Amino acid sequence: MTAVQEPVATTRTVTAEIDGRTVTVPEGTTIYDAARQAGVDIPVLCHDERYDPVGVCRMCVVDTGGRAFAAACVRPCEDGMEVKTSTPELERNRATLTELLLSDQPPRAEDPKQTTTGDNLLLALADRYGVARETTELPCGSGRGTDASNPVIAVDHDACILCDRCVRACDDIQGNDVIGRSGKGYATRIAFDLNDPMGASSCVTCGECVQACPTGAITNKAINDVPIRPREELDSVHTVCPYCGVGCALTYHVDRERGAIVFAEGRDQPGSQSRLCVKGRYGWDYAASPQRLTVPLIRKDSSYPKGPLSADVRGDAGNDRGRGGGGGNRSGGGRGEPLSRNGRDRTRKPGGLVDYDEVLPHFREATWEEALDLVATRLKEIHARGGPGAIAGFGSAKCSNEEAYLFQKLIRAGFGTNNVDHCTRLCHASSVAALFEGVGSGAVSTTYGDVANADVVIITGSNPTANHPVASSFFKQARRRGTKIVYVDPRASTVAEHADYHCQVKPGTDVAFYNALMHEVIRLGLIDREFIAARTSNYEELARTVADYPPERAAQITGVDVDLIREVARVWGEARAAVVYWGMGISQHTTGTDNARCLIALCSITGNVGRPGTGLHPLRGQNNVQGASDAGLIPMFYPDYQGVDSGTTRRRFEEAWGTELDPNRGLTVTEIIGSVLKPDGVRGMYMLGENPFLSDPNINKVRKALAALDFLVVQDIFLTETAEFADVVLPASSYLEKEGTYTNTDRRVQLGRKVLDPPGQARVDWEVIQDLANRIGLDWSYSSPSEVFDEMVALMPSYANLRYDNLGLSGKLYPNADPEHTDGTIVMFDERFNTDDGLAHLVPAEWLPAKELPDAEYPLVLNTGRLLEHWHTGSMTRRSFALDTISPVAEVYLHPKDAADRGLAHGELCRVRSRRGVIELQVRISHREQLGNCFIPFHFREAAANLLTIDEIDPFGKIPEFKFCAVEVEPLGVRA
């Protein structure tokens, strides 16, 4: 197994003398970097080692004996060079420059940075050189203006020194290319796009420019009126971002007096390298929402028979019911418009959140003892009456590894069933099925940072600029260094703008496309015959299958040009190292497992597995979906993907847990919902942090199933749509309020640290699980997450050698033979695969059409997915000021011609209907959509996309078909 991420170059060395100190450095090393190595400090303003040096500010000039001073940040060392860094003349030069820059700055008492974080680097230099704006005789210019158009970032052009750090942060680090310069002479200033206001530009509010700016030109605004103060006055907590699977390291700066987070910053770590996106930097205030659950709730007797409690969740929609028997949630844009429901006008709550005034009267407050006693009693009664199969549990990928482990252990050991699953069933279950079958591991074979070593990258079925923005920044950096990017997706997302090749396949045609690539690679003789012979099986059968997919046939199926298919196949086949990153556009199909099988085969027949810059990487969705899967929150696997139907494995866990276990595979998320609707199916459920009412397909079916349950306990931080069906609601802890470990998409196990106290009587999830376990007869006495981690690791060979106290600030990759001294394994399968025979199992796949195709009544194909600013069902992000302000409205994205053909204008309200339901939302004209296709984000409860989706599933991964169903879009004749 290989541990390589950044390309390593061997160079000649040079020896120089810096302030009398001899230093030997690689040829090309700048004077500034050499000085740092020698322990010599050279002041800088424009320079940061994370960005390309430009030598703009001239603060770092040094004396090399030449006719003019040299900028240390850009001038390379030369053999025999003698450098002086702090002569009197140099210091006078820096003092003068500081005074010049300072003359136009706001007064110190009004400086946007000095009055907040207190770390204005220019003012620090002013103090060093004894100059001040108030005492300088230089004229003070002003009037370049301010820009407050972004909700969380303020721009003060008068405080800008034109150091270009923000430009390079935006370009070099995030790859967004938003910031430049405009104007001439003194009027020159930084500009967003074509000199637009920041809030109206293409800026994605990642805040990298804020972290880069040395003055008060670009600063954070206070969120929720919590004043920003210097770091030394705040409590700094080093933890991990709670959103996507990238798992960025960050630091929250906390005001303990107010019990609130003040601001967040990226923190150095091998994976994220101090980067954050808008959610990580500004999306943390959901935990302080006044809608947090703070006391246990029990449904009142008067609110039975059980069912949904709010008009939204009931689906009351007047005469606009869908043909499938369920009314759609109606949208007026989500911002307080009056809507008609059953002939009544009512005003929607802002933000599209559950209406607590409508729901809470149906519950009464209870003590923890009463609530937990009731949960244990009812679940035990159902178990006694209906057997183990009558109980099921949905865990959460937002919870820690320890909580996932305890939850699945509770369901298995406490109720004797494997009916336990979580959201991996809705995102990457088919990827895991194909990977486990093909290479013997459900985890990624390399990291997203290993893209630095690749010649060619395929990004497919994913929009990483929205879904995994920090990982996307590494992809964009790799392309700038020469890596070719092939983007395969039905939508022309912003990734397409950074790609060398965009293959805009028709939805649901991935198998045909990748079979055609393999057909061409084989025809051109670009396969790795040695790798195939030594490390794969079933190649001949694969070759026979793909022989039926010449580019001409694939072009007819996929809509991709024949020559483009041939060119991509050639580029892939000729690559020295190539890697595939994929998302839910591959997995969320009834053919999702086949799609992933094709990617495994494409990499294997070209030898692109097991070396730096090669491999297979399904980009994980939630922050701990990898860890929750690793920890056994899957119905067919114990922890570490050990099959529940293996007698040897089962006996090992029976011995460890001290109880008899079910030898049969359990039901998946979608199968559990179906089972509830059967007389002898699941009758009682424990729902931990899941919201299937919005996340599962075919909401009308989910509504019926939740109402049909004999007993439902929901443990969450907010009243979700699913909680409306609960008998008991338990107030849980947010990510920010507990300790535990989380495993990101790279297999990096990291510590999440407690930042805040839970509100009211809300409790830490693992403690609640343990209390319930003891009430049903299990004898658990864990005292901390680290104790749970130790037990878990002892049963998980992949996590061997990891300990809570050796994860440190950066975490560790697994597998890891020596976590005390190494970061862990980056590239897996360098010698053998994890299959029984050590070979990659090539599984051929035939292209099959989607289960529901467009017709005259429903002529458009619906695709669903995420927005950059939002997260899944929106329970967190729509309670975040920044995220909901930036993206407050539900929209359907339509190709201009499709909109014109229907008489639809941008911003107009429209109706989208499928065979299962109807929703109303705004039209967004989008050149990113293919003709005949539309896209709806699934975060908005007032326009719940999954009311429309089909609940057909992949036969192997059991994942729903979220990415393809037939719909029609119709005008309402109302402007939003």
Secondary structure as GFF3:
##gff-version 3
##sequence-region A 1 976
A	DSSP	beta_strand	13	18	.	.	.	ID=ss1
A	DSSP	beta_strand	21	26	.	.	.	ID=ss2
A	DSSP	alpha_helix	31	37	.	.	.	ID=ss3
A	DSSP	beta_strand	61	62	.	.	.	ID=ss4
A	DSSP	beta_strand	70	71	.	.	.	ID=ss5
A	DSSP	beta_strand	82	83	.	.	.	ID=ss6
A	DSSP	alpha_helix	88	102	.	.	.	ID=ss7
A	DSSP	three_ten_helix	108	110	.	.	.	ID=ss8
A	DSSP	alpha_helix	121	129	.	.	.	ID=ss9
A	DSSP	beta_strand	146	147	.	.	.	ID=ss10
A	DSSP	beta_strand	153	156	.	.	.	ID=ss11
A	DSSP	three_ten_helix	157	159	.	.	.	ID=ss12
A	DSSP	alpha_helix	165	168	.	.	.	ID=ss13
A	DSSP	pi_helix	169	173	.	.	.	ID=ss14
A	DSSP	beta_strand	179	182	.	.	.	ID=ss15
A	DSSP	three_ten_helix	185	187	.	.	.	ID=ss16
A	DSSP	beta_strand	189	192	.	.	.	ID=ss17
A	DSSP	three_ten_helix	198	200	.	.	.	ID=ss18
A	DSSP	alpha_helix	208	212	.	.	.	ID=ss19
A	DSSP	beta_strand	218	220	.	.	.	ID=ss20
A	DSSP	three_ten_helix	231	233	.	.	.	ID=ss21
A	DSSP	beta_strand	235	240	.	.	.	ID=ss22
A	DSSP	beta_strand	249	255	.	.	.	ID=ss23
A	DSSP	beta_strand	260	266	.	.	.	ID=ss24
A	DSSP	alpha_helix	278	282	.	.	.	ID=ss25
A	DSSP	three_ten_helix	285	288	.	.	.	ID=ss26
A	DSSP	beta_strand	297	299	.	.	.	ID=ss27
A	DSSP	three_ten_helix	301	303	.	.	.	ID=ss28
A	DSSP	alpha_helix	311	314	.	.	.	ID=ss29
A	DSSP	beta_strand	338	341	.	.	.	ID=ss30
A	DSSP	beta_strand	344	347	.	.	.	ID=ss31
A	DSSP	three_ten_helix	350	352	.	.	.	ID=ss32
A	DSSP	alpha_helix	356	359	.	.	.	ID=ss33
A	DSSP	three_ten_helix	360	362	.	.	.	ID=ss34
A	DSSP	beta_strand	363	365	.	.	.	ID=ss35
A	DSSP	alpha_helix	368	386	.	.	.	ID=ss36
A	DSSP	three_ten_helix	388	390	.	.	.	ID=ss37
A	DSSP	beta_strand	391	394	.	.	.	ID=ss38
A	DSSP	alpha_helix	401	409	.	.	.	ID=ss39
A	DSSP	pi_helix	410	414	.	.	.	ID=ss40
A	DSSP	alpha_helix	415	415	.	.	.	ID=ss41
A	DSSP	beta_strand	420	421	.	.	.	ID=ss42
A	DSSP	three_ten_helix	423	426	.	.	.	ID=ss43
A	DSSP	alpha_helix	429	439	.	.	.	ID=ss44
A	DSSP	three_ten_helix	448	453	.	.	.	ID=ss45
A	DSSP	beta_strand	456	460	.	.	.	ID=ss46
A	DSSP	alpha_helix	464	467	.	.	.	ID=ss47
A	DSSP	alpha_helix	469	480	.	.	.	ID=ss48
A	DSSP	beta_strand	484	488	.	.	.	ID=ss49
A	DSSP	three_ten_helix	494	498	.	.	.	ID=ss50
A	DSSP	beta_strand	501	503	.	.	.	ID=ss51
A	DSSP	alpha_helix	510	523	.	.	.	ID=ss52
A	DSSP	alpha_helix	529	535	.	.	.	ID=ss53
A	DSSP	beta_strand	536	537	.	.	.	ID=ss54
A	DSSP	alpha_helix	539	546	.	.	.	ID=ss55
A	DSSP	alpha_helix	551	558	.	.	.	ID=ss56
A	DSSP	alpha_helix	562	574	.	.	.	ID=ss57
A	DSSP	beta_strand	578	582	.	.	.	ID=ss58
A	DSSP	alpha_helix	584	587	.	.	.	ID=ss59
A	DSSP	alpha_helix	592	605	.	.	.	ID=ss60
A	DSSP	beta_strand	615	618	.	.	.	ID=ss61
A	DSSP	alpha_helix	625	630	.	.	.	ID=ss62
A	DSSP	beta_strand	637	638	.	.	.	ID=ss63
A	DSSP	beta_strand	642	643	.	.	.	ID=ss64
A	DSSP	alpha_helix	647	657	.	.	.	ID=ss65
A	DSSP	alpha_helix	669	676	.	.	.	ID=ss66
A	DSSP	beta_strand	684	688	.	.	.	ID=ss67
A	DSSP	alpha_helix	692	695	.	.	.	ID=ss68
A	DSSP	alpha_helix	699	708	.	.	.	ID=ss69
A	DSSP	beta_strand	711	716	.	.	.	ID=ss70
A	DSSP	three_ten_helix	722	725	.	.	.	ID=ss71
A	DSSP	beta_strand	728	731	.	.	.	ID=ss72
A	DSSP	three_ten_helix	735	737	.	.	.	ID=ss73
A	DSSP	beta_strand	740	743	.	.	.	ID=ss74
A	DSSP	beta_strand	748	752	.	.	.	ID=ss75
A	DSSP	alpha_helix	765	775	.	.	.	ID=ss76
A	DSSP	alpha_helix	785	794	.	.	.	ID=ss77
A	DSSP	three_ten_helix	797	799	.	.	.	ID=ss78
A	DSSP	three_ten_helix	804	806	.	.	.	ID=ss79
A	DSSP	beta_strand	812	813	.	.	.	ID=ss80
A	DSSP	beta_strand	840	841	.	.	.	ID=ss81
A	DSSP	beta_strand	860	865	.	.	.	ID=ss82
A	DSSP	three_ten_helix	877	879	.	.	.	ID=ss83
A	DSSP	alpha_helix	881	886	.	.	.	ID=ss84
A	DSSP	beta_strand	891	894	.	.	.	ID=ss85
A	DSSP	alpha_helix	896	901	.	.	.	ID=ss86
A	DSSP	beta_strand	908	913	.	.	.	ID=ss87
A	DSSP	beta_strand	918	925	.	.	.	ID=ss88
A	DSSP	beta_strand	933	937	.	.	.	ID=ss89
A	DSSP	three_ten_helix	941	943	.	.	.	ID=ss90
A	DSSP	three_ten_helix	945	947	.	.	.	ID=ss91
A	DSSP	beta_strand	965	975	.	.	.	ID=ss92
###
